């Protein structure tokens, strides 16, 4: 390469409170290294690469770039697009063509399992075709289910937000338990109960919400639910439940399936939701008390106003280290977070092969769930408590509301023919 190589950074999957902080770490570290030409962003993830919708992030305002650390969601743009495979390599070949056309020799992909699989396959195709490319993964998922890392950027903030929502809504139930006796809080989490389990931090005392937590790792039973609710109600005259959206029965089927489900995404994953309504109907019918439900939806993954400072800082660190390792010669790896042993929380980073992350999934350990399968243990509390520490700074505007970054995203000139999907 006769001139400095360019890099491309992209975001994928569901946005989080801190994925922009990770991208900020990539951008600022690359620019400050003096070893990079341009830093390109792909509008809407891998779709932007296929469409050649790229923009020069290094020409954006440094002030706006720095503000990414205080901005939720995915400022570059995200997507849920599954690249063609099974003998059809057109998508992958197109990506390499785009990289060649714009002198891109470093690719940083912030995402989850599927994104790490995509980066791994792109990396292998580049190697087999003789193209000089370094692919590095930056971990991202609120579900906290990525293999090879102690925890994922994004999880600490959603844990802090969900636990606080349980505390606040729990006080509402306290106030009106004579009429609104039961409240159900539905949270995200397809196959892993990390988010639901984090709400257990809110129950400092036995009477505190949540009284019951249902996680996908424990087979859901109507009889067990009814028994649990009756037991809690007999003690406190009120019941507060947190339920993960991915609850399954003893046949490993999502309990929302009988309610019609919500289809599947482009990766074949079930679109979930509706668990709270199902539990509400069961409780009102079988227990005979009034129940209502709250669904946090996407608010839980973009609540910058209550983000964990620990989470924001670790997310930035992951982006920073991805660039440093890439420039030092590492390739085909994802940055991981490593918790140091001991009572005082310390976190360092390491690396894992993209293929190992893509093919793994980390579910909630059995010893993080109580013997009754309806709440958490102290081990879970000890695990999650350090991750929610600190309050991330938010700039407040003259109107009293947060000020977030907005990149201009001016597309560079396309040089390749339009891609036919």
Secondary structure as UniProt FT lines:
FT   STRAND          6..11
FT   HELIX           19..33
FT   STRAND          39..42
FT   TURN            43..44
FT   HELIX           45..51
FT   STRAND          54..56
FT   HELIX           57..59
FT   HELIX           62..67
FT   HELIX           68..70
FT   TURN            86..87
FT   HELIX           90..101
FT   TURN            102..103
FT   STRAND          104..111
FT   HELIX           113..128
FT   TURN            129..130
FT   STRAND          134..139
FT   TURN            142..143
FT   TURN            147..148
FT   TURN            153..154
FT   HELIX           155..175
FT   TURN            176..179
FT   STRAND          182..187
FT   HELIX           194..198
FT   HELIX           199..202
FT   TURN            206..207
FT   STRAND          212..214
FT   TURN            216..217
FT   HELIX           222..236
FT   STRAND          239..244
FT   TURN            245..246
FT   TURN            250..251
FT   TURN            255..256
FT   HELIX           257..259
FT   TURN            266..267
FT   HELIX           275..286
FT   STRAND          291..295
FT   HELIX           297..301
FT   HELIX           304..306
FT   HELIX           309..327
FT   TURN            328..329
FT   STRAND          333..339
FT   STRAND          347..353
FT   HELIX           354..358
FT   HELIX           366..368
FT   TURN            371..372
FT   HELIX           378..385
FT   HELIX           386..388
FT   TURN            398..399
//
